[in-house]
Amino acid sequence: MTTRRPKPEKSQGKPKSRKRSRTSGLPPGTLVYIGPEREGPVHITAMTYDRSGVTEFPVLDPEKVGQIPKDHLITWINVDGLQNIHAVETIGKQLNIHPLVLEDIVDTTQRPKIEVTDDYTFIVFKTLTFDETTSEIVSEHVSLVLGEHCLITFQETAGDPFDLVRNRIRSSVGRLRTSGPDYLAYALIDAVVDDYFSVLEKLAEGIEVLEEDLATRADPQMLREIHKLKVDMIVLRRSVWPLREVLNRLSKGDAPLVQKETIPYLMDVYDHTIHVIETMETYRDIVSGMLDIYLSSISNRLNQIMKVLTIISTIFIPLTFLSGWYGMNFKYMPELSWKWGYPMVIVVALTIVSLLLYLFRRNEWI
């Protein structure tokens, strides 16, 4: 038996967002963090591996990122935290990342996109998770910089779907330990797209419960839930639709650093993304239809109320006429002194009520 999604709680300590207007008038390539205000240091971890083994270690100083050995098959550098502009700029200088790319890395409002150069391929996308506590979709900004022997990932916060990929590297499951950094980039994107399906499943549960409630009753709380679902669909659409174009370019071989052996895997995750988009559009249509159902339900309820009030008014109109007629108290009204006048008025009133109810029932108005 399904239950309605819990009502989202109001966040008391939600971080304020730094807006894009802060970059107005600044020269291109000026790094300004745009996104929720966060505190804490930047965490940098490195993982180097080949067929023979894996080495993992933290990087405590951004100045030493350029000293990480790259004699292995792959070097994966992960940076958690974008609020420290100095650290991100230092890492970019150490790894020869263009300032315009760094500007997009620290802008969490940047839409998913891809930029291809001879030296590296830059990819931006969004991770999506469903917060069970607030029933909200949480979106995180992720950037990939793919080099010839190195992959650098930048994330807003620590904790991501990439842990599954790390475990596969440690346990030597699949082709990760024997493939290049392009296959690692594919594995990370694939893990994110898999999470999209999990988010869709949670939204489907909420839609199913709301549909069942709409079939029986409609109240203002449902309208708020429908609005919440529409907002969730907008967040999902903004994250998934541009990613389709990114994967389309990668699967067509437009990036020189992507090997031909990796293209079939990118085509597969591209198909998964199309599946997510189709499912998302279906849910979007359902939610829009639910709003129409809600408005129709409210209108029908109002019509039923007006129908009952109209029937009551119709019944009392002749009764009001009788009471008004015999309430005039003229001196020479013969019925006023008649012995059976009062009982007769009652009989006439009951007869009128009975006749009207019979007519309403016969015409199926009640």
Wavefront OBJ file of the C-alpha trace (Angstrom):
o trace
v 0.000 0.000 0.000
v 1.432 3.312 -1.080
v 1.520 6.397 1.080
v 1.713 10.035 0.179
v 5.119 11.651 0.035
v 5.946 13.483 3.249
v 5.369 17.197 3.247
v 8.644 19.040 2.579
v 9.978 20.694 5.670
v 11.020 24.293 5.566
v 14.767 24.569 5.595
v 15.976 26.775 8.407
v 19.644 26.870 7.469
v 19.506 26.779 3.686
v 22.610 28.476 2.298
v 22.148 31.625 0.285
v 23.060 31.504 -3.371
v 25.643 33.781 -4.925
v 24.202 35.158 -8.147
v 25.687 35.553 -11.605
v 25.250 39.338 -11.387
v 28.431 39.385 -9.307
v 30.435 38.802 -12.508
v 28.947 41.810 -14.274
v 31.680 44.028 -15.715
v 34.555 41.671 -14.873
v 37.090 40.622 -17.542
v 36.645 37.146 -19.130
v 38.399 34.429 -17.137
v 37.903 36.145 -13.772
v 37.055 33.450 -11.258
v 33.949 34.154 -9.168
v 32.221 31.356 -7.315
v 28.502 31.298 -8.201
v 26.358 28.969 -6.127
v 25.243 28.226 -2.569
v 27.542 29.718 0.054
v 29.580 26.965 1.653
v 32.301 26.771 4.252
v 35.254 24.487 4.706
v 38.480 23.699 2.894
v 38.903 22.137 -0.527
v 39.564 18.379 -0.421
v 41.843 16.981 -3.116
v 42.393 13.251 -3.604
v 44.418 11.439 -6.220
v 44.195 7.893 -7.546
v 46.818 6.476 -9.885
v 46.472 2.971 -11.263
v 47.337 0.544 -14.014
v 46.981 -3.198 -14.537
v 49.310 -4.018 -11.667
v 47.869 -1.933 -8.851
v 46.204 1.159 -7.420
v 47.613 3.993 -5.342
v 45.386 6.463 -3.475
v 46.503 9.462 -1.447
v 45.215 12.895 -0.356
v 46.772 16.085 -1.681
v 46.986 18.556 1.179
v 48.454 21.479 -0.768
v 46.973 22.659 -4.105
v 50.485 23.796 -5.080
v 51.550 20.115 -5.208
v 48.863 18.925 -7.613
v 51.262 19.337 -10.512
v 53.756 17.032 -8.768
v 51.432 14.024 -8.789
v 53.183 11.237 -10.741
v 51.639 10.465 -14.114
v 53.731 7.464 -15.104
v 50.755 5.126 -14.559
v 48.099 4.374 -17.138
v 45.636 6.768 -15.515
v 45.800 9.509 -12.924
v 42.460 10.580 -11.459
v 42.473 13.809 -9.454
v 39.251 14.706 -7.653
v 38.569 18.142 -6.155
v 35.684 18.550 -3.679
v 34.654 22.132 -2.962
v 34.543 25.040 -5.399
v 34.099 27.917 -2.952
v 37.854 28.378 -2.495
v 38.684 30.385 -5.615
v 42.399 30.579 -4.812
v 42.701 26.798 -4.539
v 40.832 26.193 -7.797
v 42.930 28.807 -9.596
v 46.131 27.260 -8.232
v 45.076 23.794 -9.393
v 44.230 25.193 -12.825
v 47.685 26.763 -13.172
v 49.382 23.546 -12.061
v 47.454 21.502 -14.658
v 47.442 24.131 -17.445
v 43.663 24.550 -17.502
v 42.440 27.623 -19.376
v 40.990 30.439 -17.191
v 37.720 30.393 -19.158
v 37.331 26.715 -18.305
v 38.035 27.459 -14.647
v 35.391 30.189 -14.798
v 32.802 27.596 -15.867
v 34.013 25.158 -13.195
v 33.242 27.549 -10.321
v 29.899 28.595 -11.843
v 27.403 26.040 -10.517
v 24.628 27.531 -12.672
v 26.444 26.528 -15.863
v 24.353 24.223 -18.053
v 25.790 20.843 -19.126
v 28.116 21.313 -22.078
v 31.298 20.081 -23.749
v 34.352 21.917 -25.052
v 36.950 20.071 -27.141
v 40.556 21.165 -27.636
v 43.689 19.367 -28.755
v 45.027 19.204 -25.179
v 41.903 18.270 -23.210
v 38.137 17.796 -23.318
v 36.055 19.765 -20.844
v 32.628 18.411 -19.806
v 30.051 19.887 -17.433
v 27.036 17.943 -16.152
v 24.785 17.626 -13.097
v 24.376 14.854 -10.550
v 20.855 14.360 -9.216
v 19.848 12.661 -5.971
v 16.517 12.395 -4.158
v 16.507 13.649 -0.569
v 14.177 11.343 1.375
v 13.917 13.809 4.268
v 12.594 16.781 2.298
v 11.338 14.891 -0.796
v 13.394 17.229 -2.955
v 15.748 16.670 -5.870
v 19.287 17.794 -5.027
v 21.392 18.915 -7.990
v 25.190 19.115 -7.826
v 27.577 20.705 -10.322
v 30.330 18.410 -11.696
v 33.099 19.225 -14.176
v 35.457 16.819 -15.964
v 38.732 17.752 -17.594
v 39.925 14.820 -19.704
v 43.613 14.773 -20.642
v 45.776 12.249 -22.437
v 46.802 10.365 -19.279
v 44.832 12.219 -16.616
v 41.266 12.953 -15.582
v 40.425 15.827 -13.222
v 36.974 16.057 -11.629
v 35.621 19.090 -9.777
v 32.600 18.750 -7.470
v 30.631 21.091 -5.218
v 30.713 18.869 -2.141
v 32.164 15.580 -0.981
v 30.039 12.470 -1.372
v 28.978 11.437 -4.853
v 27.997 8.449 -7.050
v 31.650 8.094 -8.014
v 32.341 5.858 -5.005
v 30.982 2.902 -6.965
v 33.510 3.607 -9.710
v 36.306 3.861 -7.159
v 35.362 0.455 -5.761
v 35.432 -1.037 -9.253
v 38.936 0.352 -9.742
v 40.118 -1.023 -6.407
v 38.685 -4.472 -7.060
v 39.715 -4.498 -10.738
v 36.153 -5.162 -11.915
v 35.493 -4.537 -15.599
v 37.736 -2.650 -18.035
v 38.656 0.343 -15.888
v 42.117 -0.856 -14.906
v 43.011 -1.748 -18.498
v 41.491 1.245 -20.312
v 42.388 4.874 -20.655
v 41.025 7.977 -18.899
v 38.319 8.331 -21.566
v 36.745 5.080 -20.346
v 36.952 6.381 -16.773
v 35.097 9.530 -17.880
v 32.448 7.307 -19.471
v 32.121 5.268 -16.249
v 31.565 8.433 -14.190
v 28.925 9.783 -16.568
v 27.234 6.388 -16.687
v 27.035 6.292 -12.873
v 25.369 9.720 -12.889
v 22.835 8.699 -15.559
v 21.998 5.576 -13.519
v 21.121 7.869 -10.613
v 18.723 9.717 -12.911
v 16.678 6.508 -13.134
v 16.576 6.300 -9.340
v 15.256 9.865 -9.157
v 12.619 9.052 -11.780
v 11.475 6.061 -9.735
v 10.963 8.268 -6.675
v 9.032 10.796 -8.726
v 6.899 7.995 -10.182
v 5.961 6.866 -6.673
v 4.871 10.398 -5.757
v 2.871 10.753 -8.977
v 1.127 7.410 -8.406
v 0.105 8.328 -4.859
v -1.098 11.766 -5.920
v -3.175 10.292 -8.742
v -4.909 7.958 -6.284
v -5.725 10.859 -3.965
v -7.025 13.004 -6.813
v -9.444 10.238 -7.760
v -11.101 10.458 -4.343
v -10.658 14.031 -3.153
v -8.823 17.256 -3.900
v -7.503 19.771 -1.391
v -5.040 22.713 -1.384
v -2.255 20.425 -0.126
v -2.488 18.452 -3.366
v -2.102 21.646 -5.371
v 1.159 22.340 -3.519
v 2.355 18.803 -4.245
v 1.506 19.140 -7.931
v 3.454 22.413 -8.045
v 6.371 20.693 -6.313
v 6.358 17.915 -8.931
v 6.356 20.496 -11.724
v 9.405 22.181 -10.183
v 11.143 18.792 -9.909
v 10.456 18.158 -13.586
v 11.985 21.517 -14.497
v 15.151 20.686 -12.514
v 15.359 17.278 -14.158
v 14.789 18.684 -17.631
v 17.462 21.365 -17.263
v 19.981 18.717 -16.233
v 19.203 15.949 -18.726
v 18.356 17.659 -22.001
v 21.752 19.414 -22.486
v 23.584 16.215 -21.438
v 22.070 14.497 -24.464
v 23.970 16.867 -26.767
v 27.183 16.321 -24.806
v 26.958 12.537 -25.167
v 25.954 12.875 -28.813
v 29.181 14.723 -29.597
v 31.283 12.262 -27.623
v 29.681 9.226 -29.283
v 30.291 10.729 -32.745
v 34.030 10.827 -32.095
v 34.336 14.626 -32.071
v 36.753 14.488 -29.121
v 40.248 13.351 -30.225
v 41.094 12.097 -26.711
v 38.213 9.601 -26.772
v 39.363 6.240 -28.146
v 37.321 4.332 -30.719
v 36.941 1.442 -28.265
v 35.073 3.736 -25.857
v 32.576 5.114 -28.394
v 30.172 2.098 -28.226
v 29.941 2.558 -24.441
v 29.224 6.268 -24.888
v 26.498 5.379 -27.396
v 24.985 3.070 -24.799
v 24.845 5.763 -22.114
v 23.456 8.121 -24.770
v 20.585 5.650 -25.280
v 20.033 5.592 -21.517
v 19.842 9.374 -21.520
v 17.222 9.302 -24.294
v 15.250 6.807 -22.190
v 15.425 9.172 -19.205
v 14.231 12.078 -21.355
v 11.295 10.103 -22.766
v 10.247 8.949 -19.308
v 10.655 12.463 -17.932
v 8.471 13.946 -20.685
v 5.804 11.316 -19.992
v 5.773 12.208 -16.295
v 5.703 15.879 -17.197
v 2.554 15.367 -19.273
v 0.986 13.356 -16.445
v 1.695 16.110 -13.914
v 0.228 18.734 -16.257
v -2.844 16.537 -16.639
v -3.079 16.186 -12.876
v -3.354 19.956 -12.564
v -6.275 19.905 -14.996
v -7.865 17.064 -13.021
v -7.448 19.015 -9.802
v -9.092 22.129 -11.262
v -11.906 20.006 -12.710
v -12.406 18.307 -9.356
v -12.624 21.638 -7.549
v -15.053 22.921 -10.181
v -17.211 19.788 -9.888
v -17.273 20.084 -6.116
v -18.372 23.707 -6.416
v -21.073 22.695 -8.894
v -22.349 20.033 -6.480
v -22.520 22.590 -3.681
v -24.359 25.041 -5.912
v -26.723 22.261 -6.991
v -27.655 21.439 -3.389
v -28.135 25.102 -2.538
v -30.280 25.604 -5.638
v -32.510 22.631 -4.743
v -32.948 23.927 -1.203
v -33.747 27.417 -2.514
v -36.238 25.990 -5.022
v -38.049 24.070 -2.287
v -38.298 27.072 0.014
v -39.442 29.582 -2.618
v -43.126 28.424 -2.590
v -43.003 27.983 1.183
v -41.745 31.538 1.524
v -44.544 32.676 -0.746
v -47.149 30.976 1.465
v -45.743 32.364 4.676
v -45.491 35.806 3.138
v -49.036 35.641 1.771
v -50.628 34.683 5.048
v -48.334 36.957 7.009
v -50.026 40.088 5.624
v -52.637 40.034 8.458
v -55.404 41.814 6.563
v -58.545 42.179 8.692
v -60.901 40.540 6.201
v -58.814 37.542 5.074
v -61.301 34.632 5.445
v -58.591 32.014 6.100
v -57.411 33.808 9.224
v -60.594 32.920 11.100
v -61.084 29.514 9.531
v -60.859 26.593 11.982
v -58.797 24.387 9.621
v -56.727 27.178 8.051
v -53.440 26.443 9.864
v -53.528 22.625 9.287
v -54.407 23.261 5.644
v -51.371 25.496 5.152
v -49.167 22.757 6.605
v -50.703 20.160 4.287
v -50.231 22.423 1.260
v -46.577 23.098 2.247
v -45.806 19.382 2.648
v -47.532 18.612 -0.628
v -45.427 21.197 -2.454
v -42.194 19.860 -0.908
v -43.113 16.262 -1.764
v -44.019 17.178 -5.332
v -40.771 19.078 -5.894
v -38.670 16.234 -4.468
v -40.501 13.794 -6.729
v -39.786 15.943 -9.772
v -36.105 16.324 -8.826
v -35.746 12.578 -8.349
v -37.559 11.796 -11.604
v -35.189 14.061 -13.554
v -32.158 12.592 -11.698
v -31.187 15.948 -10.293
v -30.762 14.415 -6.842
l 1 2 3 4 5 6 7 8 9 10 11 12 13 14 15 16 17 18 19 20 21 22 23 24 25 26 27 28 29 30 31 32 33 34 35 36 37 38 39 40 41 42 43 44 45 46 47 48 49 50 51 52 53 54 55 56 57 58 59 60 61 62 63 64 65 66 67 68 69 70 71 72 73 74 75 76 77 78 79 80 81 82 83 84 85 86 87 88 89 90 91 92 93 94 95 96 97 98 99 100 101 102 103 104 105 106 107 108 109 110 111 112 113 114 115 116 117 118 119 120 121 122 123 124 125 126 127 128 129 130 131 132 133 134 135 136 137 138 139 140 141 142 143 144 145 146 147 148 149 150 151 152 153 154 155 156 157 158 159 160 161 162 163 164 165 166 167 168 169 170 171 172 173 174 175 176 177 178 179 180 181 182 183 184 185 186 187 188 189 190 191 192 193 194 195 196 197 198 199 200 201 202 203 204 205 206 207 208 209 210 211 212 213 214 215 216 217 218 219 220 221 222 223 224 225 226 227 228 229 230 231 232 233 234 235 236 237 238 239 240 241 242 243 244 245 246 247 248 249 250 251 252 253 254 255 256 257 258 259 260 261 262 263 264 265 266 267 268 269 270 271 272 273 274 275 276 277 278 279 280 281 282 283 284 285 286 287 288 289 290 291 292 293 294 295 296 297 298 299 300 301 302 303 304 305 306 307 308 309 310 311 312 313 314 315 316 317 318 319 320 321 322 323 324 325 326 327 328 329 330 331 332 333 334 335 336 337 338 339 340 341 342 343 344 345 346 347 348 349 350 351 352 353 354 355 356 357 358 359 360 361 362 363 364 365 366
